[in-house]
Amino acid sequence: MKTAELIKILKKNGCFFVEHGKEHDKWHGTTSVCESGVGC
């Protein structure tokens, strides 16, 4: 799965971007699917 595809899924499920990490972006939301680090 490409990063862009995962970001679309996260947004569709109500997740929001928190911050850029050293190697991963941090996303959070109201569901467990949103507790995610997305590799760059």
N, C-alpha and C positions, 0 to 999 in steps of 0.2 A: 504494500500500500504506500502510495506517495504521500508526502507531508500535506500537500494541498487537499487531498481526499480526506485525510483525517481531520483537518481543520474544518472542512465543510460539515462533517459528521458532528464534531464538537459543537459548532455553532447551531446546528439544527436541533441539538439536544439541550439548548439553553446554557451552554458554557460560555465563559468570557475569558479573554486574555488578561493575564495578571502582569507578567514581566518576562523580559528576556534573561535567561540564565547564561552561564558560561557555555554550556553545551546543549541546553534544552530550554524551550519556552515553557512557561508555566501557565496553565489554564485551570480555572475553578468554576464550579457551578453547584446547583442544588441536587444533582444526582451523582452517584458513584462513578458513572462513566466519565464525568468531568474531572476527576482527580487524576490529572494526566500531565506528563512531561512529554513534550514533542521535540524530538531530535531535529537539529538543523541540518 
